[in-house]
Amino acid sequence: MSVRKKFRAIMAGKRLVLMPGAYDALSARIMEAEGFEALCAGGYAAIGSMLAQPDTGQSNMRDYADHYGRIAAAVEVPVYVDADTGFGGVNNVRQLVRAFEAAGVAGIFISDQVFPNRCGYLPGKQVIPVEQMLAKIKAALDARRDADFFIAGRTDAAGVDGLSAAIERCQLFMDAGADMAKPMGVDTIEDIKRVMREVGGPHMATLSQAAGLKQRSLAELEAAGVVAATFPSLALFAAAQAVRNVLRLLKRENSLTPTFEHLLPLDDYYGLVGLKEQLAREENYDRAAAALVHERAAE
């Protein structure tokens, strides 16, 4: 089964699937190794890891396609990604869908913010007229070559015009043919249940560090019928904390030895990056090449 079919099965399921956010290929490989069956990759973590900047829309479609492509190539599980605003009008959206499909991701969501997009939890958001967003959704659907490529529309209208306006937009997104419609910033279980009643299709919850340290019950989300929960910046924050702590320890103690217990063992690292398999591949090709030369010489 392709990763896109796997992702569609997840979104059509009846249980809550946890999807941590990968900020690079290695973090994605760790997530897969720990048994997660699908991943997400968003702009917040991408901008943080690529540029060490906050997510206020300062990257571009090609950078994202390359970044997501490396993540998707590192794992065999579905990767669902942030497509920002589509980076322009309908023709830009068309190019984006083709590029992200080629990158190997399982699906995307497109936001209705004005360009440049910013993290949905940051102030200063504005949304485009709904007609423009519907045109982008139609363009995205027409551009996809793989019918299993998952296309969602996301609205930031709840933080601008209120939840009712966001729900109305989501309903229109579904009418336009989107596979899922999601209002950003809808975090309480009561609001999530309302969205699920009034908007068709599956619902995916977002649990981001950018929203602050909010306590939310995953069991409660599952009981409500939420099919997936993403943690788009959890690994990014965990990695930043771990790196900072070990470097502070190195500087304070002026010695490498105290850091040892905080490091991933060498064998575990090589296991993650596939050193054994890579060396075996080299040996097999070298052996086959030598056999071919020997065979030719014997003729």
C-alpha positions in Angstrom: 0.0 0.0 0.0 1.4 3.4 -0.9 2.0 6.0 1.8 -0.9 8.1 0.4 -3.3 5.2 0.6 -2.0 4.6 4.2 -2.7 8.2 5.1 -6.2 8.1 3.6 -6.9 5.0 5.6 -5.8 6.8 8.8 -8.0 9.8 8.0 -11.0 7.5 7.3 -10.4 5.5 10.5 -12.1 5.4 13.9 -9.1 5.8 16.3 -6.8 8.6 17.2 -3.5 8.5 15.4 -0.6 10.5 16.9 1.5 12.4 14.3 4.6 14.0 15.7 6.2 16.8 13.7 9.5 16.2 11.9 11.9 19.2 11.6 14.4 17.3 9.4 15.1 13.8 8.0 16.9 12.5 11.2 14.0 13.5 13.5 11.6 11.8 11.0 13.7 8.6 11.1 13.6 8.6 15.0 9.8 9.0 14.9 9.4 6.1 12.5 11.8 4.0 14.6 9.7 4.7 17.7 6.6 3.3 16.0 4.6 6.3 14.9 2.6 5.4 11.8 2.4 8.8 10.3 4.2 12.2 10.6 3.6 15.8 10.0 6.0 18.5 8.9 5.1 22.2 9.3 6.4 25.6 8.5 7.0 26.5 12.1 9.5 23.7 12.5 10.9 24.1 9.0 11.7 27.8 9.4 13.1 27.2 12.9 15.4 24.4 11.7 16.4 25.9 8.3 16.7 29.5 9.2 16.7 29.8 13.0 13.9 32.3 12.7 10.2 32.5 13.8 7.6 31.4 11.2 6.4 34.6 9.5 6.5 33.4 6.0 10.1 34.1 4.9 10.7 30.9 3.0 9.5 29.8 -0.5 7.9 26.9 -2.2 11.1 25.3 -3.6 12.8 25.4 -0.2 9.8 23.7 1.3 9.6 21.1 -1.4 13.3 20.2 -0.9 13.0 20.2 2.9 9.8 18.0 2.8 11.3 15.7 0.2 14.3 14.9 2.4 11.9 14.1 5.3 9.7 11.9 3.1 12.7 10.1 1.6 14.0 9.2 5.1 10.9 7.2 6.1 8.4 4.7 4.9 5.4 6.2 6.7 3.1 9.0 5.4 4.2 12.6 5.8 1.5 15.3 5.9 2.8 18.8 5.3 2.2 22.5 5.5 1.8 24.2 2.1 1.5 27.6 3.6 -0.8 29.9 1.4 0.1 28.1 -1.8 2.7 30.8 -2.3 0.6 32.9 -4.6 -2.4 32.5 -6.9 -3.9 29.5 -8.6 -0.9 29.0 -10.9 1.4 29.0 -8.0 -0.8 26.5 -6.2 -0.7 24.3 -9.3 3.1 24.3 -9.3 3.2 23.7 -5.5 1.0 20.6 -5.8 3.1 19.1 -8.6 6.4 19.9 -6.6 5.1 18.4 -3.3 3.7 15.3 -5.0 7.1 14.8 -6.6 8.7 15.3 -3.2 6.8 12.2 -2.0 4.6 13.6 0.7 1.2 12.0 1.4 -0.8 15.2 1.6 -0.9 19.0 2.2 -3.0 21.7 3.8 -3.3 25.2 2.3 -4.1 28.2 4.4 -6.4 31.1 3.6 -4.1 33.7 5.1 -2.7 36.6 3.1 0.8 36.2 1.8 3.2 36.0 3.5 1.8 33.5 5.8 2.7 33.4 9.5 2.2 30.8 12.2 -1.5 30.6 13.1 -0.7 31.2 16.8 1.1 34.5 16.1 -0.7 37.9 16.1 -1.2 40.0 13.0 -3.0 37.3 10.8 -5.3 38.4 7.9 -7.3 36.1 5.7 -8.0 36.5 2.0 -11.6 36.6 0.6 -13.1 33.2 0.6 -13.6 33.2 -3.1 -9.9 33.4 -3.6 -9.3 30.5 -1.3 -12.0 28.4 -3.0 -10.2 29.0 -6.3 -6.9 27.8 -4.8 -8.6 24.6 -3.6 -10.0 23.9 -7.0 -6.6 24.6 -8.6 -4.9 22.2 -6.2 -7.5 19.4 -6.8 -7.1 19.8 -10.6 -3.3 19.8 -10.4 -2.8 16.6 -8.5 -1.8 13.6 -10.6 -2.3 11.0 -7.8 -5.9 10.8 -6.7 -4.8 9.6 -3.3 -2.8 12.8 -2.7 -4.6 14.3 0.3 -5.6 18.0 0.0 -6.9 20.0 3.0 -8.0 23.6 3.4 -7.2 25.4 6.6 -8.7 28.7 7.7 -7.3 31.2 10.2 -10.7 33.0 10.3 -11.4 31.9 13.9 -8.7 34.3 15.2 -9.9 37.1 12.9 -13.7 36.9 12.6 -14.7 34.2 15.1 -15.5 30.5 15.1 -18.8 30.8 13.2 -17.0 32.5 10.3 -14.3 29.8 10.3 -16.9 27.1 10.3 -18.7 28.7 7.3 -15.4 28.8 5.4 -14.7 25.2 6.2 -18.1 24.2 4.9 -17.3 26.0 1.6 -13.9 24.3 1.4 -15.6 20.9 1.7 -18.2 21.9 -0.9 -15.3 22.8 -3.2 -14.0 19.2 -2.9 -11.3 19.4 -0.2 -10.5 16.1 1.5 -10.6 17.9 4.9 -11.3 21.4 6.2 -9.7 22.6 9.4 -10.2 25.8 11.4 -6.9 26.8 13.0 -6.9 27.8 16.7 -9.9 25.7 17.7 -8.4 24.0 20.7 -11.2 23.4 23.3 -13.1 20.1 23.2 -16.4 22.0 23.0 -15.3 23.9 20.0 -13.8 20.8 18.3 -17.1 19.0 18.8 -19.0 21.9 17.3 -16.7 21.9 14.2 -17.2 18.1 13.8 -21.0 18.5 13.9 -21.1 21.3 11.4 -18.2 20.5 9.0 -18.1 17.3 7.1 -15.1 15.1 6.7 -12.4 14.0 9.2 -11.0 16.2 12.0 -7.4 16.6 12.9 -6.4 18.3 16.1 -3.2 20.4 16.4 -1.3 20.4 19.7 1.5 22.9 19.1 4.1 24.3 21.5 3.4 27.6 19.7 0.0 27.7 21.5 1.6 27.6 24.9 1.5 24.8 27.5 -2.1 23.8 27.2 -3.3 20.6 28.8 -5.5 18.5 26.5 -6.7 15.0 26.9 -6.0 12.7 24.0 -8.5 10.2 25.3 -11.1 13.0 25.2 -10.2 13.9 21.6 -10.5 10.2 20.6 -13.8 9.9 22.3 -15.1 12.9 20.3 -14.1 11.2 17.1 -10.9 13.0 16.2 -8.9 10.8 13.9 -5.5 12.4 14.2 -3.6 14.7 16.5 -0.4 16.5 15.3 2.4 17.7 17.4 4.2 19.9 14.9 6.8 21.4 17.1 7.3 18.9 20.0 10.5 17.4 18.6 11.9 20.8 17.6 11.5 22.1 21.2 12.8 18.9 22.7 15.9 19.0 20.4 16.6 22.6 21.1 16.4 22.0 24.8 18.7 18.9 24.7 21.3 20.6 22.6 21.3 23.7 24.8 21.6 21.7 28.0 24.5 19.5 26.8 26.4 22.6 25.5 25.9 24.4 28.8 27.3 21.3 30.5 30.3 21.2 28.3 31.1 24.9 28.8 30.5 24.8 32.6 32.5 21.6 33.3 35.2 22.3 30.6 35.2 18.6 29.9 33.6 16.3 27.4 33.1 13.4 29.9 30.1 14.8 31.8 28.2 15.0 28.5 28.5 11.2 27.7 25.3 10.2 29.6 23.3 12.8 27.6 24.3 11.5 24.2 22.8 8.9 21.9 25.0 5.8 21.9 27.1 5.5 18.7 25.6 2.1 17.8 22.1 3.5 18.2 23.0 6.5 15.9 24.5 4.2 13.2 21.3 2.0 13.5 19.2 5.1 12.8 21.1 6.2 9.8 21.5 2.7 8.4 25.3 2.3 8.4 25.2 -1.5 8.4 22.9 -1.6 5.4 24.9 1.0 3.5 28.1 -0.9 4.0 26.4 -4.2 3.0 25.1 -2.5 -0.2 28.6 -1.3 -1.1 30.0 -4.9 -0.6 27.3 -6.4 -2.7 27.9 -4.0 -5.6 31.7 -4.4 -5.3 31.3 -8.2 -5.3 29.0 -8.2 -8.3 31.4 -5.9 -10.2 34.4 -8.1 -9.4 32.5 -11.2 -10.6 31.6 -9.5 -13.9 35.2 -8.6 -14.5 36.3 -12.1 -13.6 33.7 -13.6 -15.9 34.8 -11.4 -18.8 38.5 -12.3 -18.2 37.7 -16.0 -18.2 36.1 -15.9 -21.7 
